[in-house]
Amino acid sequence: MSGFIQMTTIEAPPKTPKIKQPPRPLIFAVDFDGTLCKERWPDIGPANQPMIDWLIMQKNRGVKLILWTMREGASLEAAVAWCRERGLEFDAVNDNLQIMKDRFNNNPRKVFADAYIDDKNM
């Protein structure tokens, strides 16, 4: 039987059921300089009070907030304290929420959010 090629069909592996993830809250990643305050790097400019008020309202509705900024060290600590003084508390700072770390089974460098609020994209 030279020249004869036998064709076989390969069955697809059985589909594994998708693991149903529990519902999660909306997540907003928020920039600091130019978004929460006027751009005055390395200082902190005047507050963008309408944005701060809106974010506090969103947090009260269950939205999770991540401070997503280039600041680090003492400059980052000052920004977090400045926000706290205005009643704005974050669920994470330059990091993923624990619920997303658990969902991904790791902590990717890219911060996961449903919306990224930044003066550069408004």
N, C-alpha and C positions, 0 to 999 in steps of 0.2 A: 504494500500500500504506500509506496513512496509518493510524495507530493500531496498526501492527504493531511489536512489539518483538522483536528477535532476541536470543535468549539464547545465550550462549556459555559454555562451561566453561573455566575457567582451571586449567591443570595446576599442581599444587603444585611448587615448586622441588625439585630432587633433594636428598635429605637428605645433608648432609655428614657424613662419618664422624666420630664423636666422638673427640677426641684422647685417647688413653689416657694418663692421668697415672701416673707411677710411684708406688708405695705410699709413704706418708709415716708417720712416727711419730705417736703420740698427743702432743698438746700440752696442757699444763696452764698456765693463767694464775693466778698466786698473789698474793693481796693481802699486804701486810706488816703494818700496824698492826691488832691485834686477831686476826690469823690466825697469823703467825709469831711474834709477841710480844704481850704484854699491851698494851692501848691506853694509851699514855702520851704522846701527841703533845704537844710536838715532840720529847720524849725518846724513847728506846727502852726499852720495858719488858722484864720477864723473858721468856726464851725459852719458846715452846710446843714443848718438846723432842719430844713424840710426833709432832707435825706435821712438824717438821724431819726427824726420823728417817725418817718415812714417805716424804717427798719425796725424800730421798737414795736410799732403796730404789727408788722409781719411776724416778729418773734412771738408776740402775744397771741397770734393766730396759729402758732405751732411750727412756723418756718424755722429751720436751723440755719444759723449764721456762722460763716467762716471769715475771719479777717485774713485777707489775701493780699499781702503787701511785700515790697522789696525790703522794707525796714528789717533790721536785725539788731540784736544786742540791746544796748541801753536805749537806742532810738525806737526799737520795737516795744520795749517795756513802757516807754513814755507814751506811745500811741495807744496801747491797750489801757493804760491808766487814764488817759485823756478821754477815751470812749466811755469807760466805766463811770467817770465823773459826770458824764452827760446821760447816764442811765442806759447805755448801750453795752450789753454783755454778749460775748461771742461764745459759741459752742466749741470752737477750735480756732487756733491761730496758726496760719501757714501749715496746716496739717489737715488730713482727712478726718472726718468724724469716725468714731469707733464703730458705729453701725456699718459704715462703708468698708472699713478695714476687715470687719468680720465677713461681710458679703463677698469681698474680693479675695479673702484669705491671704491678704498681704497689705502693704501700705505703699501704693505706687507714688512716685515722686509728683505726679500730676494730681492736683487737688480736684476731686470730683464735686461738681455742683450742677444743679439744674439751670442756674442763671449766674452769670459773672457780671457784676456791677462795677464798672470802671469808667473813669472820665475819658479814657482813650477809646471807648466803644459806645459812648452815649450819643 
